[in-house]
Amino acid sequence: MAVDIYAQINPPRRLLMGPGPVNVHPRVLRAMSADMLGQFDPEMTQYMNETMSLYRHVFMTGNQRTFLIDGTARAGIEAALVSLIEPGTRVLIVRAGRFGALLSEIAERIGADVLTLDLEWGEVATLEAIENAFIEHRPRVFACIHGDTSTTMAQPLEGIGELCRKYDVLSYVDATATLGGMAVDIDGWSVDVVTAGLQKCMGGPPGSSPITISDRAAEHIFARRHVEKGLRSSDEMDGTRVRIASNYFDLAMVMDYWSEKRLNHHTEATTMLYGAREAARIMLEEGLETRFARHRAAGRAICAGARALGLELFGQDAYRMTNVTGIWIPEGVNGEAVRHRMREDFEIEIGTAFGPLAGRIWRIGAMGYNAEKHTILHTLGALEAVLTAEGFEVSRGAGVDAALAAWNGV
Ligand SMILES: Cc1ncc(COP(=O)(O)O)c(C=O)c1O
């Protein structure tokens, strides 16, 4: 039988202006082409320690236990939830978009007693609503999304840690879509476990999930580790002893691997670690505040440009993520035809949507390496031409002009 060996990988040069993945910073790609090291080679363990230290700055935390989970952002979510909760644990989850729904789905698989604070897609939860739910349901764990790319809204998290401590609740936050673009202020918020990904504002590829764990969450997780030949957990809940139901995602084991004990667990995904380390170095060289300001300028420019084209934005200005913007598809315009022309004629990808917003909004992202003035001006210029071709009347040139002025803070 003839063997088809296909062609070498040679992807088209697309500009990825959707909700992620985005184009990877060339320095990250270069770092990822370096050769392997043995996992206990002193150079490798040194790189691991450096990566932990770099991500403490990225997460704005002093948490000793700050490292990488090997896998996409969802791996980080699953590791956090399976390690924090067990069958019967009462968990309160904010569900205001696709990724809040993902949290509840994972918690249900674990067998948790899942309670949800359900909101319309695009809404955010108030501290008051969360406190009322704490009083009513007395959860052990609270979980929410910081920036839900499915709605492009950011959940405010100021005061959340204090509230959780008042009610003895452990907190988990998914910051996949905001880390590297908006302040993910772990110590300021006092949240317990936070996970992320690289493929959005960190300007890396999907496949590594940075995580940070507070001391009190680490204590809780270590208390669940099984003792006596793996038959029992030392954590007693409702009189039953349950161990962490995953080996790969058992954070007690993963924490030991990333500690000076270096207890072998998995083989660290060396290439992803090189990429994650470089992505963090780039971010810290730029400076957190400068980087957040760059993403804010990008968000401002996209909003102003889209409005000047006569488009309406989805969601509330007060809670907008700075790095991805939802735009209503105008009446009579075929959203998929626009995306197709953007890709085929301009090599630009913009995002579609999910669930109740599917076919109703586009999502334009400017994240990490792509949160730049020129990428936004190219995208809006292309969008103007495409909308015109699709029969939607726009004021020619207005989008780019407005975006430029907004980028410059005019
Ligand atoms: C907020 C949020 N959480 C989680 C994920 C899942 O990430 P991954 O596809 O890397 O597993 C995404 C991906 O879009 C996301 O936007």
Ligand as a Chemical Component Dictionary entry (heavy atoms), coordinates in Angstrom:
data_LIG
# 
_chem_comp.id                   LIG 
_chem_comp.type                 NON-POLYMER 
_chem_comp.pdbx_formal_charge   0 
_chem_comp.three_letter_code    LIG 
# 
loop_
_chem_comp_atom.comp_id 
_chem_comp_atom.atom_id 
_chem_comp_atom.alt_atom_id 
_chem_comp_atom.type_symbol 
_chem_comp_atom.charge 
_chem_comp_atom.model_Cartn_x 
_chem_comp_atom.model_Cartn_y 
_chem_comp_atom.model_Cartn_z 
_chem_comp_atom.pdbx_ordinal 
LIG C1 C1 C 0 -11.901 31.407 30.167 1  
LIG C2 C2 C 0 -11.390 30.131 29.568 2  
LIG N1 N1 N 0 -11.209 29.061 30.364 3  
LIG C3 C3 C 0 -10.770 27.901 29.877 4  
LIG C4 C4 C 0 -10.493 27.736 28.542 5  
LIG C5 C5 C 0 -10.056 26.389 28.053 6  
LIG O1 O1 O 0 -8.756  26.452 27.602 7  
LIG P1 P1 P 0 -8.054  25.251 26.809 8  
LIG O2 O2 O 0 -8.749  25.184 25.499 9  
LIG O3 O3 O 0 -6.631  25.701 26.710 10 
LIG O4 O4 O 0 -8.197  24.016 27.598 11 
LIG C6 C6 C 0 -10.652 28.820 27.677 12 
LIG C7 C7 C 0 -10.384 28.668 26.239 13 
LIG O5 O5 O 0 -10.871 29.396 25.403 14 
LIG C8 C8 C 0 -11.116 30.054 28.205 15 
LIG O6 O6 O 0 -11.308 31.107 27.420 16 
# 
loop_
_chem_comp_bond.comp_id 
_chem_comp_bond.atom_id_1 
_chem_comp_bond.atom_id_2 
_chem_comp_bond.value_order 
_chem_comp_bond.pdbx_ordinal 
LIG C1 C2 SING 1  
LIG C2 N1 SING 2  
LIG C2 C8 DOUB 3  
LIG N1 C3 DOUB 4  
LIG C3 C4 SING 5  
LIG C4 C5 SING 6  
LIG C4 C6 DOUB 7  
LIG C5 O1 SING 8  
LIG O1 P1 SING 9  
LIG P1 O2 DOUB 10 
LIG P1 O3 SING 11 
LIG P1 O4 SING 12 
LIG C6 C7 SING 13 
LIG C6 C8 SING 14 
LIG C7 O5 DOUB 15 
LIG C8 O6 SING 16 
# 
